[in-house]
Amino acid sequence: LKAIRRELGEEVDQKELISQELQDKISREGLPEEVAERAGKELKRLEVLSPESPEYNVIHSYLDWIVSLPWTLETKDSADLKRAREILDEDHYGLDEVKDRIIEFLAVRKLKPDQKGAILCFAGPPGVGKTSLGQSIARTLDRKFFRFSLGGMRDEAEIKGHRRTYIGAMPGKILQGLKVVSVRNPVFMLDEIDKLGQDWRGDPSSAMLEVLDPAQNHGFLDHYLDIPFDLSHVMFICTANIKANIPRPLLDRMEVIDLPGYIMEEKVKIAERYLLPRQIDAHGLTPKQVKLGKGVLPKIVNGWTAEAGVRNLERAIGRICRKVAAKVASGDLKSTTVSQSKLPDYLGKRWMHKESLSKPRIGTAVGLA
């Protein structure tokens, strides 16, 4: 009948087209038997409803979510540990203990791919490279990467979704992320897990237990989908600034790797290898147009930054590049070398001073031990 209508040039029923498209996806996507059976029942309900019915759009959206999720699709992991070490060394300077632990973690997954081990959690102050370490792990494994922040999250429905009885209901952030990456084995970065909130609407830290517990997440049940989804193939990596603020039940399910920060020599090397080239490129300059003299980077670290990470150091370098870019764009100069004596002109008054004694003196020293 549809073929005859098409040949006669008659208008094809839009409802039939939608139903046929969904039926093709259900049979083509290779859904698990339980999921395909549930989708088939909902599709039969959709076919008897009028498109003007409010329930029609609810069921249509539900079926669209079912066929959009990666129930079986996954990427193949890279098993080259030598390449993994090269990528970690390329992306990060220092952090040898952290890199060794990551290589050990990847080695165990290589020997036993279905191993349900601990969830990694990088704990440390801002700017020490927690999120970028997660991106490097995704590169080493050749997996897709997805990140979202848990900071200030107060409603457990953001994790486990809303029930379909509510208007505007949708799945939680976990299934939303899986739909974006379109594979069931990505690297999920859960940022700021120590800043989860708690409200009368629910406790999201308790909802995260089902996500992060290796003994439970093979049957994660989202309230909207109401069908168990296997999260055991997802590699979860969490970050936190203060380890003591992580809810205790969550902490018991994670292996915490501390990133205490960088010493001055490490900050200088990081600035030379990563921060300076990145800021020069970000401001439309070339390495020939802006150069830092000998001893400038240590002077910036000691005089204008006070941090465990390198964010303020990168901001200081960016401030220098902006002032140079303004002069280059106006035609006042073609290139410049920033010396230690010129730093106050670029960064303002030095606000950190280290006292040094030229000779031993009698007095009282007060400090923390």
Secondary structure, DSSP 8 states (H G I E B T S, - for coil): -HHHHHHHT----HHHHHHHHHHHHHHHTT--HHHHHHHHHHHHHHHHS-TTSHHHHHHHHHHHHHHHS-SS--------HHHHHHHHHHH-SS-HHHHHHHHHHHHHHHH-TT----EEEEE--TTSSHHHHHHHHHHHHT--EEEEE-TT---THHHH---TTSTT----HHHHHHHHH-SSS-EEEEE-GGG---BTTB-HHHHHHHHH-TTTGGGEE-TTT-SEE--TTSEEEEEES-GGGS-HHHHTTEEEEE-----HHHHHHHIIIIIHHHHHHHTT--TTTEEE-TTHHHHHHHHH---SSSHHHHHHHHHHHHHHHHHHHTTS-S-EEE-GGGHHHHH-S--------SS----------
